[in-house]
Amino acid sequence: MKENKVKKQLIMGCVLLGIFIITGSIQAIFSPFTFVRGISLLSVIACSAGVGAFIREFFILKEKNYSK
């Protein structure tokens, strides 16, 4: 039961970070200010790394479950 809750939390985190990445990307593309573009790009890169780590953990957990 606890594994299912953890998986749901990871999925929700990925979805929320994905939404943040999309809005940050849109802001970086359409912002007229260079400073705002730079900060937006840095936040998008950081969140993308976080989402990638979550997805990697999903695949690792999936592989461990199938190998049992």
C-alpha positions as CSV (number, residue, x, y, z in Angstrom):
1,M,0.0,0.0,0.0
2,K,2.8,2.4,0.9
3,E,4.6,1.8,-2.5
4,N,1.4,2.8,-4.3
5,K,1.2,6.0,-2.4
6,V,4.9,6.8,-3.1
7,K,4.3,6.2,-6.8
8,K,1.3,8.5,-6.9
9,Q,3.3,11.2,-5.2
10,L,6.2,10.8,-7.7
11,I,3.7,11.0,-10.6
12,M,2.1,14.1,-9.1
13,G,5.5,15.7,-8.6
14,C,6.5,15.0,-12.2
15,V,3.2,16.5,-13.5
16,L,3.6,19.6,-11.4
17,L,7.2,20.1,-12.4
18,G,6.3,19.4,-16.0
19,I,3.7,22.3,-15.9
20,F,6.4,24.5,-14.3
21,I,8.8,23.6,-17.1
22,I,6.3,24.4,-19.8
23,T,5.4,27.8,-18.3
24,G,9.0,28.7,-17.6
25,S,9.8,27.8,-21.2
26,I,7.0,30.0,-22.5
27,Q,8.2,32.8,-20.3
28,A,11.8,32.4,-21.5
29,I,10.7,32.5,-25.1
30,F,8.4,35.5,-25.0
31,S,10.1,37.7,-22.4
32,P,11.5,41.0,-23.7
33,F,14.1,41.2,-20.9
34,T,17.4,39.3,-21.1
35,F,17.7,38.9,-17.3
36,V,14.2,37.3,-17.0
37,R,15.1,35.0,-19.9
38,G,18.3,33.9,-18.2
39,I,16.6,33.2,-14.9
40,S,13.8,31.4,-16.6
41,L,16.2,29.2,-18.5
42,L,18.1,28.3,-15.4
43,S,14.9,27.3,-13.6
44,V,13.8,25.3,-16.5
45,I,17.1,23.4,-16.7
46,A,17.0,22.7,-12.9
47,C,13.5,21.4,-13.0
48,S,14.2,19.3,-16.1
49,A,17.0,17.6,-14.2
50,G,14.6,17.0,-11.3
51,V,12.0,15.4,-13.6
52,G,14.6,13.3,-15.3
53,A,15.8,12.0,-11.9
54,F,12.2,11.1,-10.9
55,I,11.6,9.3,-14.2
56,R,14.8,7.4,-13.8
57,E,13.7,6.3,-10.4
58,F,10.4,5.0,-11.9
59,F,12.3,2.8,-14.3
60,I,14.6,1.5,-11.6
61,L,11.7,0.7,-9.3
62,K,9.9,-1.0,-12.3
63,E,12.9,-3.1,-13.1
64,K,13.3,-4.2,-9.4
65,N,9.6,-5.2,-9.3
66,Y,9.9,-7.3,-12.5
67,S,13.1,-9.0,-11.4
68,K,11.5,-10.3,-8.2
